[in-house]
Amino acid sequence: MKKRIISAIIMLIIVVPIVWYGKSLFKIGVGLVSLLALKEIFDLKKSHGNIPDLVKVISMICLLLLVFAEFDNSYSIMYGLTYRGIALLLLLLLGLSLFYKHDEYKATDALFLIGSILLLGTAFNTMILVRVFSLYKFIFLILIFILTDTFAYLCGRAFGKHKLIPHVSPNKTIEGSLLGTIIGTVGASIFYHYLINPLNYKIVLGIIVLSIIGQIGDLIFSKIKRENDIKDFSNLIPGHGGILDRLDSTIAIMLGYLLLYSLF
């Protein structure tokens, strides 16, 4: 527990000033974090076969192109050169599987990488775009994750009796999930109302959906770990695991925000 608390304090000391300052510093920080997350994907030995060094480099370039892609303020139009570059590199990842032996780099490995790149690239790109448009909106989305995750854990330990999905995450309970969603929604709604825009029932419903999506993201990444027989994605953050262990719900919430963008 002591190690976990110390790591959390160090993370806050590093992350808070970067988020507050924003601009290029924040973009660079998100880019580095996305590469560390992709490395954790590379290390999932049971989810895919071998990944050659050349393929890893191309994957990292493709990921950064997605992470740093610029859209218009409706999140609907990506600038052409970036879009074409991503398409080219994705095709290259598939095509390279033809030139490696079956046990070196398979087409299924390429498809797994492409899915991972699209998932991470879209989520981290959204993170940058939200921060560029509004610091408060960025904090609002992170707050949904923090409140939901924290109180789902605490309330689950205090009141949990019925398992949520035991074969995926045996410690999560229905009671913890429901109370985490309620408290996360109330806290995030208060923040939104006083620091962003007046609240209405559609926004409240949207927050509930994002809270649930965040928990689904947590469960999905727990399933990936269980399928790979690992406790954490890495040991990068002592007491916390890796990047994907800390940002699993956030990644899902960012994707959910894209779906519900017009509400907020």
N, C-alpha and C positions, 0 to 999 in steps of 0.2 A: 504493500500500500504506500509506503514511504517513497519508493522509487517511482510509483505512478504519479504521486502528488508533485514530486520534484520535476518530473518530465513535463507535467501539465503546466507548471509555472514557467519553465523554460520556453515551452511552446508559445505561451501567451506573451512573454516578453519579446519573442521574435515576430510572431504573427500580427499582434495588434497594431504596432507602428506601421507595418507594411500595408495592412488593410486600410488604416486611417489615411496614410499618405496617398495610396492608390497609384495612378498614372503608370509609368513604365516599370517602376519598382514592383508594383503588384503584378503586372503582366509577366515579368521575368520570374517572380516567385511562383506563380501558378504554372508557368511552363516547366520549371524545375520539378515541382511537385508531380505534374502529369508524367514526366519521364520516370520518376521514381515509382509511380503507380504502374507504369508499363513494365518496368523491370520486374515488379512483383508478378505480373502476368507471365513474363518470360520464364520465371522460376517455378511455375505450376507444372511440374513434370507429368502429372497424370492427365491433365486437361489437353495436352498436346504433345507431339513428339519433339524431336530436336529442332532448334531454330538456329540456322547458320548466322554467323556474325554479320554478313552482308544483309541478310533479311532483317536483322535487328536494327541495323543502321537505317535502312529504308523505312522501317516501321516507325522509328523515332522521328524521322523527318516528316513523315506523313502525319503523325500525331501532332507535331508542333504546328504544321500548316493549318490543321483543324482548330487547334487551341487558339492560335493567333488570328484566325479568319475574322474579317470585319463584315458585319451586316448593317443594313439600314436600321432605323430605330423601331421597326416593326418586326424585327427578327425574320424577315421573309426573303431578303435578297442578299446572297453572298457575292462578293466581287469575283468576276470571271476568272482572273488568273489563278487565284487561290483554288477555286473550285476545279479548274482544269488540272492544276497540279496535283490535287488530291486524287482525282479520277485516274490520272496517269500512274501515280504511285500505287494505288490499290490494284490496278491491273498488273503492275509489275510484281507485286507480292504474289498474285495468283500465277502469273506466267513463270516465275522462277521455280515453281514446284516441278515444272517439266524437266529442269536441268539438274535436279538432285535425285539421287537414288531414293527408293521408296522409304527406307528407314532413316533418311537424312532430313527430308523436308517434304511432307505430303500436302496434297491439295486441301485436306481437312485442317491441317495446321495453318495453312494460308487463310482459310475461311474463319478459323478461330481468331487469328490475329486481326483480320479485317473487322470482325464484330467487336473485338476489344478496343481497337483504335477508334471506331465510330462511337462507341459508348463513352470512353474516356474523353475523346476529343470534343464531343458535343457538350458533355457535362462541364468540363473545365472552361470551354469557350463561353458557355452561358454564365459561368461564374465571373469571368472577366467583363462581359457585356453588362451584367447587372451592376457590378461595382462602378463601371464607367458612367452609367446613367444615374446611379443613386447609391450613396453609402448607406443610407437608412434602409433602402429596400434590400440591400445585400445583408445587412445585419438582421433584418426581419426574417429572411429565408434561413439564415444560420440559426436564429433563435427558435424557429419551429423544430429544427433537428435537436438542438441542445435540450430544450424543455421536454419534448416528447421522449427522447432517449433517456434522460436523467430520471424523469418521474415514472416512466414505464419500468425502469429497473428498481427504483425505490418502492414503488407501490406493488410491484410484483413480489418483491421480497416480503413486504408487510402483509399483503392481502391475497396474494396469488394462490389459487387452489386448482385451477383448471389449466392444463398445458395448452399452449397455442398451436404449435406445430412441432411436437416432440422429436420427430425423426430428423428435423433440420436444426432446431435450437432447443434442447431439452429444458433450459432454464427460463424461457419466456412463457408468460402466462396470459390468458385472455383478460384477466382482471388488470394486470399491469399495462397491457396494450390499450385497453379502454380508458383507464385513468390517465395514462400518458398522453393519449390523444386529447382528452378533455382539458387537461392542464396546459398542454402545449398550445391548444387552440385559444384558450382564454388569454394566456400570456402574450402570444403573438398578436392576437386581436387588439389588445390594449396598446401594444407598441405601435401597430399599424394605425390605429385611430388617432393617436396623439402626435405621431411623428411623421406620418406619410399622408394619409387621406382619411376623411370621415368613413366610418365603417357602415356596411350594409349587409344584409343577409347573404348575398351572393359571395362577398369576400369571406365571410365566416365559413360558408360551405367550402369555398376554395381552400381555406386554411386547413379544414378538417381533411380534405382530400390529400393535401400535401403532407400532412402528418402521417396519414395512412400509407402513402407512397414511400415516405422515408422509412417506415418500419418494414415495408415490403423489400426495399433495397437492402436493409440490414439482413433480412432473412435470405435473400438471394445470395449475398456474399458469404453468409454462414454456410449455405449449401455448397458453394464452390469450395470452401475450406474443408468441409466434411468429405466431399468427393475426392479431395487431394490428401486426406489424412493429415492435415496440419491444424495447429491451434491458432496460429497467426500467419498473416501473409509475409511478414518479415519481422526482424528484431530492431528495426530502425529507431523506434521510439520506445525506450525501456519502460516496461509496465503497460504499454498500450498496444504494442504490435507494430504493424506497418501503416503505410499511407492508406491502403484500402480498408484496413481495420477501423481507422478513424473517420474516413470520409465515405463509407459505404452508403449511409443514409443521405448524406449531402449530395452525392452523385445522383441518387434517385430523385431527390427533391428538386434539383436543378432541371432535370428532364421533365419533371411534373410541372415546373414553372413555365417551361416552354409551351406545354399543352394548354395551360390556363392563363397565359400571358394577358389576354384581353380583359380578364377579371380584375387584375391588379394595376 
